[in-house]
Every structure is written in C-alpha cells, then in structure tokens.
C-alpha cells in the first residue's frame, strides 16, 4: 500500500509568446512578477517557428521568452496558475479582442515538466475548473526525454537547454537541495531524484 505524502514544491515556469515585445513587455513583466514572484531566470528571446497556429492572433514574427521563478509552489497549484495567466491574457488584448501574448504556465521538478492547458486530450489529466495537466517532458538518464505527444518546440535542443538551466536552479534551491541530501523524516515531502 502506498502512503500518501506531500510532494516537494515545484518551480513555476512560464512560456510567453509575443510579436510585440517592445510595447507589451514593460507592462506585462511587473504583472507576471506580481503573480509569480521574482524570476530565477529569464531567457533571451527565442524564435518560435514551429507552427503558424498563433500568427493571425499574435502577429509575426513571434518570439518566446521562458521564465522560471524563485518562489516554489505546491504541485497542486497548476490549475490556479493557468486561470491567473488567462486573466492576464484577457487584460492584455487588442481593441479587437485578439491577445497580445500567449501565456503558458507549467511546473518543473527534478523529473518532469508539466504544462497547464484548457484543452482536453487522451494523455491529459483533468485538474479542476476546466484545466488539464499535460506531462510534456520527463528527465531520465541525464537528459530530457520526449513523449509521443510532446509539442515540437519542447522537443527542440534550444528550449530543452533553457529548461535544463531552470532545472539546475530548482535543484539548488534550499527546499530541494536540503530534501535530496538528508534522510527524510517519516512525514517529509517526497522529492525523487532524477
């Protein structure tokens, strides 16, 4: 019989897609920090050329910024993060209703990246309030492992390199580094090594 235990907290991560960084970022950045706390890492602008799905709404060329945050969050916070970022997307719209940015929050732990989505699919697990969890990548044998449903951009070495930076920062955070190196008491949070 398994004994339920609270898992270690996760690093909140946020992927931002935008074609108007110069005008949107100065106003959006403080709103993101108010929601997630201070960033542990903010990537440079990365080309987003894997699909034209967002072109009509966001404009072109779309660039991505990936962020990870110092304040770790409970792993059951994912649905709330998605609902909050949906609110930011609504606040940052053009007069015609099109979004200026696409905000995709997720959770990063030593062993995986899970993204939040409002879209159901066979491999996604329903959380609550219309939000599903998408297991996007797993970390095994020293590298990120793609899954049959991993989005094309998350398969790319450049995005996986950014996720590895975030994973290293996460592993060095006091809540995780201490949990991994000391024998846990019986009621300790479960932090698997990956």
URVEN-V155956 format. One record per pair of residues at least 4 apart in sequence whose ideal C-beta (glycine too) atoms are under 8 Angstrom apart, sorted by the first residue. I is the first residue (numbers start at 1). J is the second residue. Records with the same first field share a line. If there is no record, write none. Layout:
I: J ; J
This chain:
5: 187 ; 188 ; 189 ; 190
6: 74 ; 189 ; 190
7: 75 ; 109 ; 189 ; 190 ; 191
8: 72 ; 75 ; 109 ; 175 ; 176 ; 179 ; 189 ; 190 ; 191
9: 72 ; 73 ; 74 ; 75 ; 175 ; 189
10: 72 ; 73 ; 74 ; 75 ; 77 ; 107 ; 108 ; 109 ; 170
11: 40 ; 68 ; 69 ; 72 ; 73 ; 107 ; 108 ; 109 ; 166 ; 169 ; 170 ; 173
12: 36 ; 68 ; 69 ; 71 ; 72 ; 73 ; 77 ; 81 ; 105 ; 106 ; 107 ; 108
13: 66 ; 67 ; 68 ; 69 ; 105 ; 106 ; 107 ; 108 ; 113 ; 163 ; 166
14: 32 ; 36 ; 66 ; 67 ; 68 ; 69 ; 85 ; 103 ; 104 ; 105 ; 106
15: 64 ; 65 ; 66 ; 103 ; 104 ; 105 ; 106 ; 115
16: 28 ; 32 ; 64 ; 65 ; 66 ; 67 ; 101 ; 102 ; 103 ; 104
17: 48 ; 54 ; 58 ; 62 ; 63 ; 64 ; 101 ; 102 ; 104
18: 24 ; 25 ; 58 ; 62 ; 63 ; 65 ; 100 ; 101 ; 102
19: 58 ; 59 ; 60 ; 61 ; 62 ; 63
20: 24 ; 59 ; 100
21: 25 ; 45 ; 63 ; 65
24: 28 ; 92 ; 100 ; 101
25: 29 ; 65
27: 31 ; 92
28: 32 ; 88 ; 92 ; 100 ; 101
29: 33
30: 34
31: 35 ; 88 ; 91
32: 36 ; 67 ; 88 ; 103
33: 37 ; 38 ; 39
35: 81 ; 84 ; 85 ; 88
36: 67 ; 69 ; 71 ; 81
37: 69 ; 70 ; 71
38: 69 ; 70 ; 71
39: 67 ; 68 ; 69 ; 70
40: 68 ; 69 ; 70 ; 166 ; 169 ; 170
41: 67 ; 68 ; 162 ; 165 ; 166 ; 169
42: 65 ; 66 ; 67
43: 64 ; 65 ; 66 ; 67 ; 162 ; 165
44: 65
45: 63 ; 64 ; 65
46: 63 ; 64 ; 65 ; 66 ; 158 ; 159 ; 162
47: 61 ; 63 ; 64
48: 54 ; 61 ; 62 ; 63 ; 64 ; 153
49: 61
50: 151 ; 152 ; 153 ; 156
51: 152
54: 58 ; 62 ; 102
55: 59 ; 60 ; 62
57: 98 ; 99 ; 102
58: 62 ; 98 ; 99 ; 100 ; 101 ; 102
64: 153 ; 159
66: 159 ; 162 ; 163 ; 166
68: 108 ; 165 ; 166 ; 169 ; 170
70: 173
72: 170 ; 173 ; 175 ; 176
73: 77 ; 81 ; 107
75: 107 ; 109
76: 127
77: 81 ; 107
78: 82 ; 105 ; 106 ; 107 ; 114 ; 116 ; 127 ; 131 ; 133
79: 83 ; 116 ; 127 ; 128 ; 129 ; 131
80: 84
81: 85 ; 105 ; 116
82: 86 ; 105 ; 116 ; 117 ; 118 ; 131
83: 87 ; 129 ; 131
84: 88 ; 105
85: 89 ; 103 ; 104 ; 105
86: 90 ; 103 ; 118
87: 91
88: 92 ; 101 ; 103
89: 93 ; 99 ; 101 ; 102 ; 103
92: 99 ; 100 ; 101
93: 97 ; 98 ; 99 ; 100
94: 98 ; 99 ; 100
104: 115 ; 116 ; 117
105: 115 ; 116
106: 113 ; 114 ; 115 ; 116 ; 136
107: 113 ; 114
108: 112 ; 113 ; 163 ; 166 ; 167 ; 170
109: 170 ; 194
110: 139 ; 167 ; 170 ; 171 ; 176 ; 180 ; 191 ; 192 ; 193 ; 194
111: 138 ; 139 ; 140 ; 192 ; 194
112: 135 ; 136 ; 137 ; 138 ; 139 ; 194
113: 136 ; 137 ; 144 ; 154 ; 163
114: 133 ; 134 ; 135 ; 136
115: 133 ; 134 ; 136
116: 127 ; 131 ; 132 ; 133 ; 134
117: 124 ; 131 ; 132 ; 134
118: 130 ; 131 ; 132
119: 124 ; 132
120: 124 ; 126 ; 132
121: 132 ; 134 ; 149
123: 134 ; 135 ; 147 ; 149
124: 132 ; 133 ; 134
125: 132 ; 133 ; 135
126: 131 ; 132
127: 131 ; 132 ; 133
134: 149
135: 147
136: 147 ; 150 ; 151 ; 154
137: 144 ; 145 ; 146 ; 147 ; 150 ; 154 ; 160 ; 163
138: 144 ; 145 ; 147 ; 194
139: 143 ; 144 ; 145 ; 167 ; 194
140: 145 ; 194
141: 145
143: 160
144: 160 ; 163 ; 164
146: 150 ; 154 ; 155
150: 154 ; 155
151: 155
152: 156
153: 159
154: 159 ; 160
155: 160
156: 160
157: 161
158: 162
159: 163
160: 164
161: 165
162: 166
163: 167
164: 168
165: 169
166: 170
167: 171
168: 172
169: 173
170: 176
171: 176 ; 177 ; 180
172: 176 ; 177
173: 177
174: 178
175: 179
176: 180 ; 191
177: 181
178: 182
179: 184 ; 188 ; 189 ; 191
180: 191 ; 193
184: 188 ; 189 ; 190 ; 191
